Amino acid sequence: MTKIVEAARIFDEIFTKQLWSGDLALYAKLQKDTSPLGKARLHYFWINKGPWSDIDDYKAFLPGVPPRKLPGANFYPADMTKEDFERWVAALSPQEQEQAKGFFTVIRRKAKPRKPKGMVGPPDKLRDQMEIIPYNEEYKSESTRVADLLRQAANLTDNPSLKKFLTLR
């Protein structure tokens, strides 16, 4: 059971990363504050998995963070507007559009935008700056750790159905 709990904690880490790009760093910072206020902030942060209160219309309860939870969470660049997204998607192929709008990808800014080979004329800056990254790439290190822990858990159990379930994950 310990290995399954360890795997679940990694899923928490993934979810926290998905909420906001600054979440994990802020969580680490909050863990260092052992004052009563610091402990209360950490507790409420963990309940909400971020610095915005789910029951208070996603308003920030910590200083130094965006005043409201970002509408695109960390699935899109923080400064990408809905209009930017729609304009970018319109320039994609139908297959890329499906991926960009899918539930298993994130949109990131390319580290170094470049003009595609064979392209004539000025590049579409927004199209060239963004890339679609599947979850299995974005969360590869976490997924690898989870898979390893689930294999270990499968090896430790005597329950055949649980062993099969864990092995198939």
C-alpha positions in Angstrom: 0.0 0.0 0.0 2.9 2.4 0.7 4.0 2.3 -3.0 0.5 3.2 -4.1 0.4 6.1 -1.7 3.8 7.3 -3.0 2.4 7.1 -6.6 -0.7 9.1 -5.5 1.5 11.8 -4.1 3.2 12.1 -7.6 -0.3 12.5 -9.1 -0.8 15.4 -6.6 2.4 16.9 -7.9 1.2 16.7 -11.5 -2.1 18.3 -10.6 -0.3 21.0 -8.7 1.9 21.7 -11.7 -1.2 21.8 -14.0 -2.9 24.5 -11.8 -0.2 27.2 -12.1 3.5 27.3 -13.1 4.5 28.8 -9.8 2.6 26.4 -7.6 5.5 23.9 -6.7 7.9 26.7 -5.9 5.4 28.5 -3.8 4.5 25.2 -2.0 8.2 24.7 -1.2 8.5 28.3 0.1 5.3 27.8 2.3 6.7 24.6 3.8 9.7 26.6 5.2 7.5 29.0 7.2 6.8 27.3 10.5 5.0 30.2 12.2 1.3 29.7 13.0 0.3 31.9 10.1 2.7 30.0 7.8 1.3 26.7 8.8 -2.3 28.0 8.2 -1.3 29.3 4.8 0.3 26.0 3.9 -2.7 24.0 5.0 -5.1 26.2 3.0 -2.8 26.1 0.0 -2.8 22.3 0.1 -6.6 22.1 0.4 -6.9 24.3 -2.7 -3.8 22.9 -4.4 -2.8 26.5 -5.0 -3.0 30.1 -3.8 -6.6 30.7 -4.8 -9.6 29.8 -2.7 -12.1 27.5 -4.4 -14.9 28.7 -2.2 -14.1 32.4 -2.6 -14.5 32.6 -6.4 -10.8 31.6 -6.9 -9.5 34.8 -5.3 -5.9 34.8 -4.1 -5.5 34.3 -0.4 -1.7 34.7 -0.5 0.3 37.8 -1.4 2.6 37.9 -4.5 0.4 35.8 -6.8 -2.0 36.6 -9.6 -5.2 38.0 -7.9 -7.4 35.3 -9.5 -6.8 31.8 -10.6 -5.7 31.9 -14.3 -8.5 30.7 -16.6 -6.2 28.4 -18.6 -4.4 27.2 -15.5 -1.0 25.9 -16.6 -2.3 24.2 -19.7 -1.6 27.3 -21.8 0.9 30.1 -21.5 -0.2 32.5 -18.6 -0.4 35.5 -21.0 -2.3 33.7 -23.8 -5.8 35.2 -24.1 -8.8 33.3 -25.5 -8.5 35.3 -28.7 -4.8 34.5 -29.0 -5.7 30.8 -28.6 -8.5 30.9 -31.2 -6.3 32.8 -33.7 -3.4 30.3 -33.2 -5.7 27.3 -33.5 -7.2 28.7 -36.7 -3.8 28.6 -38.4 -3.2 24.9 -37.5 -4.0 21.8 -39.6 -7.2 20.0 -38.7 -5.2 17.3 -36.9 -3.2 19.9 -34.9 -6.4 21.7 -34.1 -7.8 18.5 -32.6 -4.7 18.0 -30.5 -4.6 21.7 -29.4 -8.2 21.5 -28.2 -7.8 18.0 -26.7 -7.8 17.0 -23.1 -4.3 15.3 -23.1 -2.0 18.1 -24.3 -0.6 21.4 -23.0 0.3 24.4 -25.1 3.8 25.9 -24.4 5.8 28.7 -25.9 8.7 27.3 -27.9 12.1 28.1 -26.3 13.3 29.5 -29.6 10.8 30.3 -32.3 12.0 29.4 -35.8 10.7 29.8 -39.4 9.7 26.4 -40.8 11.7 25.1 -43.8 10.3 26.0 -47.1 8.1 28.8 -45.7 7.9 31.9 -47.9 7.1 35.2 -46.5 6.9 36.4 -42.9 6.1 33.7 -40.4 2.9 33.8 -38.3 4.6 34.8 -35.0 2.0 33.3 -32.8 1.9 30.0 -34.7 5.7 29.8 -34.7 6.0 30.6 -31.0 3.6 27.9 -29.7 3.8 24.1 -29.6 1.5 21.3 -28.6 3.0 18.9 -26.1 1.2 15.6 -25.2 0.9 14.8 -21.5 3.1 11.8 -21.9 6.0 14.2 -22.8 5.1 17.0 -20.5 4.8 14.7 -17.5 7.2 12.0 -18.6 9.4 12.0 -15.5 6.4 11.9 -13.1 4.7 9.2 -15.2 7.9 7.1 -15.2 8.1 7.4 -11.4 4.5 6.4 -11.0 4.8 3.4 -13.3 7.8 2.2 -11.4 6.0 2.6 -8.1 3.0 0.7 -9.4 5.2 -2.1 -10.6 6.8 -2.3 -7.2 3.4 -2.4 -5.6 2.3 -5.2 -7.9 5.4 -7.2 -7.0 4.6 -6.7 -3.3 0.9 -7.9 -3.3 -0.4 -11.4 -3.0 -3.8 -10.3 -4.3 -4.0 -11.5 -8.0 -6.6 -9.0 -9.1 -4.8 -6.1 -7.5 -1.5 -7.3 -9.1 -3.2 -7.5 -12.5 -4.7 -4.0 -12.0 -1.4 -2.4 -11.0 0.5 -4.2 -13.8 -1.9 -2.9 -16.5 -1.5 0.7 -15.5 
